[in-house]
Amino acid sequence: MRIDHLAFRVRDRNATVKFLCEALGYKVQQEFPIYFDDAHTDMAMCTALEPPEKLDAPVPWTTVLPGPHQQEYHKPPEIFVSEGTPSSVVGQWVKQHGPGIHHIAIQVESVETTMREWQAKGWAEFTSDAPLHCEGLTQVFTKPSELTGVIFEFIERGQFGFCKDNVKALMESTKGIGIEPQKLKV
């Protein structure tokens, strides 16, 4: 397992992206809109950022740093930033919770296996009954955890970037999720 990406829902995407690029050395990988209605008035603008250590192949679990004292190193996560119109899922989330980290995505070997394990152990409820699939990408969100207050995303990927269809479905799956964390078996 490794952290694949951190996702922020914010009021000012451009200012947030500028800060993350200047302060942490991230670079814009892709930008795209997500429309939640046919009139294109209910929408979110999204920016995916890549870490300073540009990856040229599918994301490895770890890298071994060269040298006399070889050390295993997890490459830094991507960052995903979204800003929505006031009536959008993203805009409503920011209005209710304020800007900040929306979820932490964890790269796993199998989203379906991880989902079944977490359900069986009572560690999480999910925002959809099954993982979402896009070419080279499988994803699912948990509801906020009682233990951490965080939404986790499990992601299985064979390529870089994000799939607009999955992003839209994932965003829509968080509609109506309140701030109350889900009760867990511990």
GULOKE-908405 format. One record per atom (N, C-alpha, C): residue number from 0; residue in one letter; y, z, x. Coordinates in pm, 1 decimal. Layout:
<atoms>
ATOM    k  r        yy        zz        xx
ATOM  NUM  A         Y         Z         X
...
</atoms>
This chain:
<atoms>
ATOM    k  r        yy        zz        xx
ATOM    0  M    -118.4       0.0      84.0
ATOM    0  M       0.0       0.0       0.0
ATOM    0  M     123.6       0.0      87.7
ATOM    1  R     225.1     -64.7      36.3
ATOM    1  R     354.7     -61.2     103.2
ATOM    1  R     461.8     -82.1      -2.7
ATOM    2  I     582.9     -36.1      25.6
ATOM    2  I     693.1     -64.0     -66.5
ATOM    2  I     728.1    -210.8     -52.8
ATOM    3  D     719.7    -283.8    -162.8
ATOM    3  D     748.8    -426.9    -164.5
ATOM    3  D     898.8    -450.3    -182.9
ATOM    4  H     956.5    -384.6    -283.3
ATOM    4  H    1100.7    -396.4    -304.2
ATOM    4  H    1154.5    -277.6    -382.0
ATOM    5  L    1285.1    -259.0    -370.5
ATOM    5  L    1360.0    -163.2    -449.8
ATOM    5  L    1445.8    -244.4    -545.4
ATOM    6  A    1453.1    -201.7    -670.3
ATOM    6  A    1532.8    -275.0    -768.3
ATOM    6  A    1645.1    -186.5    -820.7
ATOM    7  F    1765.8    -238.7    -812.0
ATOM    7  F    1884.4    -169.1    -860.1
ATOM    7  F    1935.8    -238.0    -985.6
ATOM    8  R    1976.5    -159.2   -1084.2
ATOM    8  R    2052.4    -210.1   -1198.8
ATOM    8  R    2192.7    -153.1   -1182.3
ATOM    9  V    2292.8    -242.5   -1180.6
ATOM    9  V    2428.1    -202.1   -1141.0
ATOM    9  V    2534.2    -259.3   -1234.9
ATOM   10  R    2655.8    -208.2   -1220.0
ATOM   10  R    2770.6    -258.7   -1295.8
ATOM   10  R    2835.2    -379.0   -1228.1
ATOM   11  D    2833.9    -381.7   -1094.6
ATOM   11  D    2901.2    -488.0   -1019.5
ATOM   11  D    2805.5    -542.6    -913.4
ATOM   12  R    2730.6    -645.0    -951.3
ATOM   12  R    2629.0    -702.7    -863.4
ATOM   12  R    2689.1    -756.6    -735.5
ATOM   13  N    2800.7    -828.2    -744.6
ATOM   13  N    2861.1    -888.3    -625.4
ATOM   13  N    2902.9    -782.3    -523.6
ATOM   14  A    2965.8    -675.4    -570.0
ATOM   14  A    3007.5    -568.5    -478.4
ATOM   14  A    2885.5    -497.7    -419.0
ATOM   15  T    2782.4    -477.5    -500.5
ATOM   15  T    2661.2    -412.1    -451.4
ATOM   15  T    2592.0    -497.7    -346.5
ATOM   16  V    2580.0    -627.4    -374.3
ATOM   16  V    2516.5    -719.6    -279.0
ATOM   16  V    2595.7    -723.4    -148.6
ATOM   17  K    2726.5    -731.8    -159.9
ATOM   17  K    2811.4    -734.5     -40.2
ATOM   17  K    2789.0    -608.9      43.6
ATOM   18  F    2786.9    -492.2     -21.9
ATOM   18  F    2763.6    -366.7      48.6
ATOM   18  F    2627.7    -367.4     119.3
ATOM   19  L    2520.3    -404.7      47.8
ATOM   19  L    2385.6    -402.0     106.8
ATOM   19  L    2373.6    -500.3     223.3
ATOM   20  C    2442.5    -613.5     213.5
ATOM   20  C    2439.3    -711.0     323.5
ATOM   20  C    2517.9    -661.2     444.6
ATOM   21  E    2637.8    -609.9     421.5
ATOM   21  E    2721.5    -566.1     532.5
ATOM   21  E    2672.4    -434.5     593.6
ATOM   22  A    2630.4    -340.1     510.4
ATOM   22  A    2592.1    -208.6     561.2
ATOM   22  A    2450.4    -205.4     617.2
ATOM   23  L    2359.2    -282.7     556.5
ATOM   23  L    2218.7    -274.3     596.9
ATOM   23  L    2163.8    -402.3     658.0
ATOM   24  G    2244.7    -507.9     661.9
ATOM   24  G    2201.8    -632.2     726.3
ATOM   24  G    2114.6    -722.4     640.9
ATOM   25  Y    2102.8    -693.3     511.7
ATOM   25  Y    2023.6    -779.7     423.2
ATOM   25  Y    2092.5    -914.2     404.6
ATOM   26  K    2015.4   -1015.3     362.3
ATOM   26  K    2067.6   -1150.1     337.6
ATOM   26  K    2023.9   -1196.1     199.6
ATOM   27  V    2109.1   -1274.0     133.3
ATOM   27  V    2075.3   -1326.2       1.4
ATOM   27  V    1959.9   -1425.5      16.0
ATOM   28  Q    1855.2   -1401.8     -59.3
ATOM   28  Q    1738.6   -1489.2     -60.8
ATOM   28  Q    1747.7   -1587.9    -176.1
ATOM   29  Q    1778.8   -1537.0    -296.6
ATOM   29  Q    1795.4   -1623.0    -413.0
ATOM   29  Q    1877.8   -1550.3    -518.3
ATOM   30  E    1943.4   -1629.2    -602.7
ATOM   30  E    2019.4   -1575.7    -715.1
ATOM   30  E    1983.2   -1657.9    -837.3
ATOM   31  F    1974.4   -1590.8    -952.5
ATOM   31  F    1943.0   -1664.0   -1075.3
ATOM   31  F    1980.4   -1580.2   -1197.4
ATOM   32  P    2007.8   -1649.2   -1308.9
ATOM   32  P    2034.4   -1579.5   -1434.5
ATOM   32  P    1904.7   -1562.4   -1513.8
ATOM   33  I    1901.1   -1459.0   -1596.7
ATOM   33  I    1794.4   -1439.1   -1695.0
ATOM   33  I    1864.7   -1433.3   -1830.7
ATOM   34  Y    1823.9   -1521.7   -1922.4
ATOM   34  Y    1883.3   -1525.4   -2056.2
ATOM   34  Y    1788.4   -1463.1   -2156.8
ATOM   35  F    1842.6   -1371.0   -2237.2
ATOM   35  F    1762.1   -1302.3   -2337.4
ATOM   35  F    1783.4   -1358.0   -2477.5
ATOM   36  D    1874.2   -1455.0   -2492.0
ATOM   36  D    1896.1   -1518.8   -2621.8
ATOM   36  D    1927.9   -1666.5   -2601.3
ATOM   37  D    1918.5   -1742.7   -2708.6
ATOM   37  D    1940.8   -1887.8   -2700.7
ATOM   37  D    2085.7   -1924.8   -2674.0
ATOM   38  A    2178.9   -1837.7   -2712.8
ATOM   38  A    2321.7   -1866.6   -2693.3
ATOM   38  A    2367.6   -1836.0   -2550.5
ATOM   39  H    2280.8   -1778.6   -2470.5
ATOM   39  H    2311.0   -1742.3   -2330.9
ATOM   39  H    2424.9   -1640.9   -2320.3
ATOM   40  T    2439.6   -1557.5   -2424.0
ATOM   40  T    2541.8   -1453.2   -2418.9
ATOM   40  T    2481.9   -1318.2   -2379.7
ATOM   41  D    2352.5   -1302.0   -2402.7
ATOM   41  D    2281.0   -1179.5   -2368.0
ATOM   41  D    2201.1   -1211.4   -2242.1
ATOM   42  M    2254.5   -1172.9   -2125.7
ATOM   42  M    2194.4   -1217.1   -2000.1
ATOM   42  M    2210.5   -1116.4   -1887.7
ATOM   43  A    2137.1   -1142.7   -1779.5
ATOM   43  A    2149.0   -1064.9   -1656.5
ATOM   43  A    2157.7   -1162.7   -1539.9
ATOM   44  M    2241.4   -1131.9   -1443.8
ATOM   44  M    2247.1   -1207.4   -1318.2
ATOM   44  M    2170.1   -1127.4   -1214.3
ATOM   45  C    2086.6   -1198.4   -1139.4
ATOM   45  C    1997.1   -1132.7   -1045.5
ATOM   45  C    2014.9   -1188.9    -905.3
ATOM   46  T    2005.6   -1102.4    -806.5
ATOM   46  T    2009.3   -1143.2    -666.1
ATOM   46  T    1894.4   -1075.0    -593.8
ATOM   47  A    1814.5   -1155.8    -524.5
ATOM   47  A    1707.1   -1103.3    -440.3
ATOM   47  A    1757.0   -1107.7    -296.8
ATOM   48  L    1740.8    -997.0    -227.0
ATOM   48  L    1783.8    -985.9     -88.1
ATOM   48  L    1662.0    -970.8       2.2
ATOM   49  E    1668.0   -1036.6     116.8
ATOM   49  E    1559.5   -1022.0     214.7
ATOM   49  E    1606.9    -931.7     326.8
ATOM   50  P    1513.3    -860.5     388.2
ATOM   50  P    1551.3    -767.2     495.0
ATOM   50  P    1597.1    -840.9     619.8
ATOM   51  P    1665.2    -768.8     708.9
ATOM   51  P    1713.1    -831.2     832.7
ATOM   51  P    1599.6    -893.9     914.4
ATOM   52  E    1482.2    -833.2     909.1
ATOM   52  E    1366.1    -888.0     979.0
ATOM   52  E    1304.4    -994.6     890.1
ATOM   53  K    1354.9   -1118.1     899.9
ATOM   53  K    1310.6   -1227.5     812.5
ATOM   53  K    1160.4   -1247.3     825.7
ATOM   54  L    1097.2   -1261.9     711.2
ATOM   54  L     954.0   -1285.5     707.3
ATOM   54  L     929.3   -1434.6     690.1
ATOM   55  D     839.4   -1490.7     770.4
ATOM   55  D     813.4   -1633.8     766.2
ATOM   55  D     678.1   -1668.4     705.9
ATOM   56  A     604.8   -1570.0     661.3
ATOM   56  A     472.6   -1592.0     603.9
ATOM   56  A     455.1   -1490.9     491.1
ATOM   57  P     345.1   -1502.2     415.0
ATOM   57  P     324.5   -1401.1     310.4
ATOM   57  P     336.4   -1260.2     367.5
ATOM   58  V     387.2   -1170.5     285.3
ATOM   58  V     418.2   -1035.6     328.8
ATOM   58  V     291.9    -964.0     376.4
ATOM   59  P     286.3    -927.4     505.9
ATOM   59  P     169.6    -854.1     555.8
ATOM   59  P     182.4    -706.3     520.2
ATOM   60  W      69.6    -638.6     517.7
ATOM   60  W      73.6    -495.0     492.0
ATOM   60  W     145.5    -424.5     604.6
ATOM   61  T     109.4    -460.1     727.3
ATOM   61  T     171.1    -395.8     843.0
ATOM   61  T     181.3    -496.7     956.3
ATOM   62  T     260.8    -462.7    1054.1
ATOM   62  T     274.6    -540.4    1175.8
ATOM   62  T     255.6    -444.2    1291.1
ATOM   63  V     194.3    -489.4    1395.5
ATOM   63  V     180.2    -406.1    1514.8
ATOM   63  V     288.3    -448.9    1612.0
ATOM   64  L     372.9    -353.8    1647.1
ATOM   64  L     480.3    -383.3    1741.2
ATOM   64  L     421.2    -402.3    1880.8
ATOM   65  P     466.1    -505.2    1951.8
ATOM   65  P     411.4    -528.9    2086.0
ATOM   65  P     462.1    -425.0    2185.9
ATOM   66  G     395.7    -420.5    2299.2
ATOM   66  G     439.3    -329.8    2405.2
ATOM   66  G     328.2    -236.0    2446.8
ATOM   67  P     357.9    -153.7    2546.3
ATOM   67  P     254.8     -64.9    2599.9
ATOM   67  P     211.4      42.4    2500.3
ATOM   68  H     298.9      79.2    2408.8
ATOM   68  H     267.4     182.8    2309.6
ATOM   68  H     267.5     118.0    2171.7
ATOM   69  Q     167.5      35.1    2146.8
ATOM   69  Q     162.1     -37.7    2019.8
ATOM   69  Q     169.5      58.9    1902.7
ATOM   70  Q     246.3      19.0    1805.1
ATOM   70  Q     268.4     105.5    1690.7
ATOM   70  Q     264.0      21.3    1564.0
ATOM   71  E     200.0      74.8    1460.5
ATOM   71  E     196.5       6.1    1332.4
ATOM   71  E     329.9      26.4    1262.0
ATOM   72  Y     379.8     -79.5    1202.0
ATOM   72  Y     513.4     -77.8    1142.9
ATOM   72  Y     508.7    -150.3    1009.7
ATOM   73  H     556.7     -87.2     905.5
ATOM   73  H     567.5    -152.7     775.4
ATOM   73  H     701.4    -224.5     770.4
ATOM   74  K     697.6    -352.4     739.5
ATOM   74  K     823.3    -427.5     732.9
ATOM   74  K     909.0    -373.9     618.0
ATOM   75  P    1041.7    -382.2     631.8
ATOM   75  P    1130.6    -328.9     528.1
ATOM   75  P    1112.8    -403.3     395.9
ATOM   76  P    1140.8    -336.0     285.7
ATOM   76  P    1125.4    -399.9     155.2
ATOM   76  P    1238.6    -496.9     125.2
ATOM   77  E    1211.7    -589.7      33.4
ATOM   77  E    1317.9    -670.9     -24.2
ATOM   77  E    1397.8    -580.0    -117.2
ATOM   78  I    1513.4    -626.7    -160.1
ATOM   78  I    1594.6    -553.3    -257.3
ATOM   78  I    1629.1    -650.7    -369.2
ATOM   79  F    1620.5    -602.7    -491.9
ATOM   79  F    1651.0    -683.6    -609.1
ATOM   79  F    1764.9    -615.7    -683.4
ATOM   80  V    1872.5    -689.7    -711.0
ATOM   80  V    1991.1    -633.5    -775.4
ATOM   80  V    2017.6    -711.3    -903.4
ATOM   81  S    2036.1    -639.5   -1014.8
ATOM   81  S    2068.6    -706.9   -1141.3
ATOM   81  S    2186.2    -638.8   -1209.3
ATOM   82  E    2265.8    -722.4   -1274.1
ATOM   82  E    2381.3    -678.4   -1353.7
ATOM   82  E    2373.3    -753.5   -1485.2
ATOM   83  G    2389.7    -683.1   -1596.9
ATOM   83  G    2375.9    -748.3   -1726.5
ATOM   83  G    2499.0    -738.9   -1812.3
ATOM   84  T    2505.5    -830.7   -1910.1
ATOM   84  T    2610.4    -821.3   -2010.8
ATOM   84  T    2589.8    -690.7   -2087.3
ATOM   85  P    2694.6    -639.3   -2153.4
ATOM   85  P    2682.6    -508.7   -2219.6
ATOM   85  P    2567.1    -497.3   -2318.4
ATOM   86  S    2531.1    -605.7   -2386.8
ATOM   86  S    2424.5    -597.6   -2487.0
ATOM   86  S    2285.2    -626.5   -2430.8
ATOM   87  S    2276.3    -664.2   -2304.0
ATOM   87  S    2146.3    -698.3   -2244.5
ATOM   87  S    2065.1    -573.1   -2212.9
ATOM   88  V    1936.7    -591.9   -2187.8
ATOM   88  V    1849.4    -481.6   -2146.6
ATOM   88  V    1906.8    -412.7   -2023.1
ATOM   89  V    1953.5    -491.6   -1926.5
ATOM   89  V    2009.1    -435.9   -1803.3
ATOM   89  V    2139.7    -362.0   -1831.7
ATOM   90  G    2229.4    -423.6   -1908.2
ATOM   90  G    2356.5    -360.0   -1942.4
ATOM   90  G    2337.9    -229.5   -2018.2
ATOM   91  Q    2243.3    -227.8   -2112.1
ATOM   91  Q    2214.9    -106.2   -2188.2
ATOM   91  Q    2155.9       3.0   -2099.5
ATOM   92  W    2070.6     -36.7   -2004.9
ATOM   92  W    2012.0      60.9   -1912.1
ATOM   92  W    2122.4     127.8   -1829.7
ATOM   93  V    2212.6      45.2   -1774.6
ATOM   93  V    2321.0      99.6   -1691.5
ATOM   93  V    2412.5     188.4   -1775.6
ATOM   94  K    2438.4     148.4   -1900.7
ATOM   94  K    2522.1     230.7   -1988.9
ATOM   94  K    2457.7     367.5   -2012.6
ATOM   95  Q    2325.7     371.4   -2032.8
ATOM   95  Q    2256.5     496.7   -2061.5
ATOM   95  Q    2230.8     581.1   -1936.8
ATOM   96  H    2193.2     517.4   -1826.7
ATOM   96  H    2149.0     590.8   -1708.6
ATOM   96  H    2245.9     584.9   -1591.0
ATOM   97  G    2342.1     493.6   -1596.3
ATOM   97  G    2431.3     471.2   -1483.2
ATOM   97  G    2367.6     375.0   -1384.4
ATOM   98  P    2446.2     325.9   -1288.7
ATOM   98  P    2390.2     234.4   -1189.1
ATOM   98  P    2299.7     310.7   -1092.4
ATOM   99  G    2202.5     241.0   -1039.9
ATOM   99  G    2114.6     303.1    -941.3
ATOM   99  G    1980.9     234.4    -932.4
ATOM  100  I    1888.4     300.5    -865.9
ATOM  100  I    1754.3     244.0    -852.1
ATOM  100  I    1686.2     247.5    -987.6
ATOM  101  H    1640.3     131.5   -1031.8
ATOM  101  H    1567.4     121.1   -1157.7
ATOM  101  H    1418.6     145.6   -1134.3
ATOM  102  H    1365.2      84.2   -1027.9
ATOM  102  H    1223.0     104.8    -998.5
ATOM  102  H    1193.3      81.6    -851.2
ATOM  103  I    1077.7     132.5    -810.9
ATOM  103  I    1024.7     110.6    -676.8
ATOM  103  I     897.0      29.4    -694.6
ATOM  104  A     892.6     -86.6    -630.6
ATOM  104  A     775.1    -172.8    -640.2
ATOM  104  A     681.2    -145.4    -523.4
ATOM  105  I     556.3    -124.8    -556.9
ATOM  105  I     453.2     -96.9    -457.6
ATOM  105  I     357.4    -215.8    -453.4
ATOM  106  Q     341.2    -273.7    -335.3
ATOM  106  Q     247.7    -384.7    -318.7
ATOM  106  Q     106.4    -326.9    -311.5
ATOM  107  V      17.2    -378.3    -394.6
ATOM  107  V    -120.6    -330.3    -399.4
ATOM  107  V    -216.4    -448.0    -385.7
ATOM  108  E    -341.5    -417.3    -355.9
ATOM  108  E    -443.8    -521.4    -344.2
ATOM  108  E    -471.5    -586.1    -479.0
ATOM  109  S    -474.7    -503.6    -586.0
ATOM  109  S    -503.5    -553.5    -720.7
ATOM  109  S    -423.3    -473.3    -822.4
ATOM  110  V    -333.9    -540.9    -893.0
ATOM  110  V    -254.0    -474.0    -996.1
ATOM  110  V    -344.6    -423.1   -1107.6
ATOM  111  E    -438.7    -505.6   -1151.6
ATOM  111  E    -526.9    -465.3   -1261.3
ATOM  111  E    -609.7    -342.3   -1225.1
ATOM  112  T    -665.6    -337.5   -1104.6
ATOM  112  T    -744.9    -223.0   -1060.6
ATOM  112  T    -657.4     -98.1   -1051.7
ATOM  113  T    -538.6    -111.0    -993.8
ATOM  113  T    -447.4       3.2    -980.4
ATOM  113  T    -404.8      53.1   -1118.5
ATOM  114  M    -377.2     -39.0   -1208.7
ATOM  114  M    -337.3      -2.9   -1344.5
ATOM  114  M    -448.7      76.7   -1414.2
ATOM  115  R    -572.3      28.5   -1404.8
ATOM  115  R    -686.3      99.3   -1467.5
ATOM  115  R    -704.7     238.3   -1405.4
ATOM  116  E    -691.7     245.9   -1271.7
ATOM  116  E    -708.6     374.8   -1203.7
ATOM  116  E    -602.4     474.6   -1249.0
ATOM  117  W    -476.7     433.7   -1252.4
ATOM  117  W    -369.6     523.9   -1291.8
ATOM  117  W    -383.3     566.1   -1438.0
ATOM  118  Q    -428.3     474.4   -1523.9
ATOM  118  Q    -449.9     510.6   -1664.3
ATOM  118  Q    -564.3     610.3   -1676.7
ATOM  119  A    -675.7     585.3   -1606.7
ATOM  119  A    -792.8     672.8   -1614.3
ATOM  119  A    -761.4     813.8   -1564.0
ATOM  120  K    -677.0     822.8   -1463.1
ATOM  120  K    -641.8     953.3   -1406.5
ATOM  120  K    -525.0    1019.0   -1479.4
ATOM  121  G    -467.0     948.1   -1577.9
ATOM  121  G    -356.2    1003.6   -1653.7
ATOM  121  G    -226.1    1009.9   -1576.2
ATOM  122  W    -214.2     927.8   -1472.6
ATOM  122  W     -95.1     929.8   -1388.7
ATOM  122  W      20.1     848.7   -1445.2
ATOM  123  A      -8.7     755.4   -1535.0
ATOM  123  A      99.9     670.2   -1584.7
ATOM  123  A      64.3     605.4   -1716.6
ATOM  124  E     170.1     578.8   -1791.2
ATOM  124  E     164.7     487.2   -1904.3
ATOM  124  E     240.0     363.1   -1858.6
ATOM  125  F     206.2     249.2   -1915.1
ATOM  125  F     266.6     123.8   -1872.2
ATOM  125  F     350.5      63.2   -1983.4
ATOM  126  T     445.8     -21.1   -1944.6
ATOM  126  T     536.6     -82.2   -2041.3
ATOM  126  T     476.1    -205.5   -2107.5
ATOM  127  S     359.1    -248.6   -2061.4
ATOM  127  S     287.0    -359.7   -2123.8
ATOM  127  S     137.8    -328.8   -2116.3
ATOM  128  D      61.9    -391.6   -2204.8
ATOM  128  D     -82.5    -365.2   -2210.4
ATOM  128  D    -158.4    -427.5   -2094.2
ATOM  129  A    -102.2    -531.4   -2035.5
ATOM  129  A    -169.8    -602.2   -1926.8
ATOM  129  A     -65.0    -646.1   -1824.5
ATOM  130  P    -108.2    -672.4   -1701.7
ATOM  130  P     -15.4    -722.3   -1600.2
ATOM  130  P      41.2    -858.8   -1638.2
ATOM  131  L     158.0    -887.7   -1585.2
ATOM  131  L     222.1   -1017.7   -1604.8
ATOM  131  L     187.1   -1106.8   -1487.4
ATOM  132  H     157.0   -1232.9   -1516.5
ATOM  132  H     113.8   -1325.9   -1412.0
ATOM  132  H     208.6   -1444.2   -1402.2
ATOM  133  C     236.2   -1483.6   -1280.9
ATOM  133  C     310.5   -1603.4   -1247.8
ATOM  133  C     238.9   -1657.8   -1124.4
ATOM  134  E     253.6   -1782.9   -1091.6
ATOM  134  E     181.6   -1838.2    -977.2
ATOM  134  E     208.1   -1755.2    -851.2
ATOM  135  G     101.2   -1700.4    -793.3
ATOM  135  G     112.6   -1622.7    -670.5
ATOM  135  G     170.9   -1484.6    -688.8
ATOM  136  L     181.2   -1436.0    -814.2
ATOM  136  L     248.6   -1309.4    -839.0
ATOM  136  L     190.8   -1241.6    -962.9
ATOM  137  T     155.0   -1114.0    -950.1
ATOM  137  T     108.7   -1033.0   -1062.5
ATOM  137  T     185.2    -901.4   -1056.3
ATOM  138  Q     237.5    -855.6   -1173.5
ATOM  138  Q     323.6    -737.7   -1175.8
ATOM  138  Q     304.8    -658.6   -1304.7
ATOM  139  V     336.4    -529.0   -1298.4
ATOM  139  V     342.3    -444.1   -1416.5
ATOM  139  V     432.5    -324.5   -1385.6
ATOM  140  F     500.0    -270.9   -1489.0
ATOM  140  F     583.4    -151.0   -1477.0
ATOM  140  F     511.6     -31.6   -1538.9
ATOM  141  T     532.2      86.4   -1478.3
ATOM  141  T     496.4     211.4   -1544.8
ATOM  141  T     618.8     254.5   -1624.8
ATOM  142  K     598.0     346.9   -1716.0
ATOM  142  K     710.0     415.7   -1778.2
ATOM  142  K     755.6     520.8   -1676.9
ATOM  143  P     875.3     578.6   -1693.1
ATOM  143  P     921.4     678.6   -1595.8
ATOM  143  P     819.7     792.4   -1579.7
ATOM  144  S     794.5     830.3   -1456.8
ATOM  144  S     698.0     935.0   -1423.8
ATOM  144  S     757.5    1073.2   -1447.7
ATOM  145  E     678.3    1160.9   -1506.6
ATOM  145  E     720.6    1299.5   -1526.1
ATOM  145  E     738.4    1371.1   -1391.9
ATOM  146  L     659.6    1332.0   -1293.0
ATOM  146  L     663.5    1398.4   -1162.8
ATOM  146  L     779.3    1352.1   -1076.0
ATOM  147  T     814.5    1223.8   -1083.5
ATOM  147  T     917.9    1169.8    -995.5
ATOM  147  T    1042.0    1120.3   -1069.4
ATOM  148  G    1030.1    1096.6   -1200.3
ATOM  148  G    1140.5    1039.8   -1276.9
ATOM  148  G    1158.6     891.6   -1253.1
ATOM  149  V    1069.4     832.1   -1175.5
ATOM  149  V    1082.6     692.8   -1132.0
ATOM  149  V     990.3     601.1   -1211.4
ATOM  150  I    1036.8     479.2   -1232.7
ATOM  150  I     950.9     371.6   -1281.5
ATOM  150  I     889.7     308.8   -1156.9
ATOM  151  F     757.7     293.7   -1157.5
ATOM  151  F     690.6     222.1   -1049.7
ATOM  151  F     653.3      83.7   -1099.4
ATOM  152  E     660.7      -9.6   -1010.4
ATOM  152  E     608.3    -143.1   -1037.6
ATOM  152  E     494.5    -164.2    -939.9
ATOM  153  F     382.9    -213.9    -989.8
ATOM  153  F     275.2    -256.3    -900.9
ATOM  153  F     283.9    -407.0    -892.0
ATOM  154  I     278.3    -457.8    -769.1
ATOM  154  I     295.3    -600.3    -746.2
ATOM  154  I     189.1    -648.9    -648.3
ATOM  155  E     134.0    -762.9    -681.5
ATOM  155  E      35.4    -830.5    -597.5
ATOM  155  E      93.1    -969.1    -575.0
ATOM  156  R     119.3   -1002.0    -450.0
ATOM  156  R     186.1   -1129.5    -424.4
ATOM  156  R     122.1   -1205.4    -310.1
ATOM  157  G     135.1   -1336.3    -319.6
ATOM  157  G      87.9   -1422.2    -213.2
ATOM  157  G     202.5   -1501.5    -154.3
ATOM  158  Q     323.0   -1477.8    -205.4
ATOM  158  Q     440.0   -1551.4    -157.7
ATOM  158  Q     562.6   -1463.2    -167.4
ATOM  159  F     673.4   -1516.1    -119.0
ATOM  159  F     799.5   -1443.1    -123.3
ATOM  159  F     870.9   -1469.7    -254.2
ATOM  160  G     972.5   -1391.5    -276.7
ATOM  160  G    1060.4   -1418.2    -388.9
ATOM  160  G    1010.3   -1360.2    -519.5
ATOM  161  F    1078.3   -1400.9    -624.6
ATOM  161  F    1053.8   -1348.4    -756.8
ATOM  161  F    1036.6   -1465.0    -853.6
ATOM  162  C     964.4   -1442.2    -959.9
ATOM  162  C     939.8   -1541.7   -1063.7
ATOM  162  C    1027.2   -1507.5   -1183.6
ATOM  163  K    1117.6   -1597.8   -1220.9
ATOM  163  K    1210.8   -1570.3   -1330.2
ATOM  163  K    1139.6   -1530.5   -1458.9
ATOM  164  D    1027.0   -1595.3   -1490.6
ATOM  164  D     954.7   -1562.1   -1613.5
ATOM  164  D     904.3   -1418.0   -1610.4
ATOM  165  N     848.4   -1376.6   -1497.7
ATOM  165  N     802.2   -1237.9   -1485.6
ATOM  165  N     919.0   -1140.0   -1488.9
ATOM  166  V    1028.8   -1174.6   -1420.4
ATOM  166  V    1145.5   -1085.8   -1419.2
ATOM  166  V    1193.5   -1062.6   -1562.1
ATOM  167  K    1204.9   -1169.2   -1639.5
ATOM  167  K    1250.3   -1156.1   -1778.1
ATOM  167  K    1154.2   -1069.3   -1858.8
ATOM  168  A    1023.6   -1095.7   -1847.6
ATOM  168  A     924.8   -1018.3   -1923.3
ATOM  168  A     925.0    -871.7   -1880.2
ATOM  169  L     937.5    -845.4   -1749.6
ATOM  169  L     943.5    -707.7   -1702.0
ATOM  169  L    1067.9    -637.4   -1755.0
ATOM  170  M    1183.2    -705.4   -1750.2
ATOM  170  M    1306.4    -645.5   -1801.7
ATOM  170  M    1291.5    -613.9   -1949.8
ATOM  171  E    1237.8    -709.2   -2025.5
ATOM  171  E    1220.1    -687.7   -2169.1
ATOM  171  E    1122.3    -573.3   -2197.0
ATOM  172  S    1025.4    -552.3   -2108.3
ATOM  172  S     928.4    -444.8   -2130.2
ATOM  172  S     991.9    -306.7   -2116.2
ATOM  173  T    1111.6    -298.6   -2055.1
ATOM  173  T    1179.1    -169.0   -2040.1
ATOM  173  T    1274.8    -140.8   -2155.5
ATOM  174  K    1288.6    -235.9   -2247.5
ATOM  174  K    1377.4    -215.7   -2362.2
ATOM  174  K    1328.1     -94.8   -2441.6
ATOM  175  G    1416.3      -4.3   -2468.8
ATOM  175  G    1381.6     112.5   -2548.1
ATOM  175  G    1323.3     228.3   -2468.6
ATOM  176  I    1302.4     209.7   -2337.4
ATOM  176  I    1255.0     322.5   -2257.4
ATOM  176  I    1371.3     417.0   -2237.6
ATOM  177  G    1352.5     539.7   -2279.3
ATOM  177  G    1457.9     639.4   -2263.4
ATOM  177  G    1451.4     704.8   -2127.9
ATOM  178  I    1532.5     803.4   -2112.8
ATOM  178  I    1539.1     874.6   -1985.5
ATOM  178  I    1427.6     977.8   -1973.3
ATOM  179  E    1362.6    1009.8   -2084.6
ATOM  179  E    1257.8    1111.7   -2082.3
ATOM  179  E    1135.1    1061.1   -2009.5
ATOM  180  P    1095.6    1125.3   -1900.4
ATOM  180  P     973.7    1086.1   -1829.6
ATOM  180  P     850.0    1107.5   -1916.1
ATOM  181  Q     746.3    1029.8   -1890.4
ATOM  181  Q     620.2    1038.2   -1963.9
ATOM  181  Q     541.2    1158.7   -1917.1
ATOM  182  K     475.8    1228.0   -2010.3
ATOM  182  K     389.7    1341.9   -1978.1
ATOM  182  K     264.3    1290.9   -1910.2
ATOM  183  L     223.6    1357.8   -1805.4
ATOM  183  L     107.9    1316.6   -1727.7
ATOM  183  L       2.9    1425.2   -1723.5
ATOM  184  K    -121.9    1381.8   -1697.6
ATOM  184  K    -228.5    1479.1   -1668.4
ATOM  184  K    -217.4    1511.4   -1520.2
ATOM  185  V    -209.7    1637.0   -1487.4
ATOM  185  V    -209.6    1676.4   -1345.6
ATOM  185  V    -304.8    1791.0   -1322.5
</atoms>
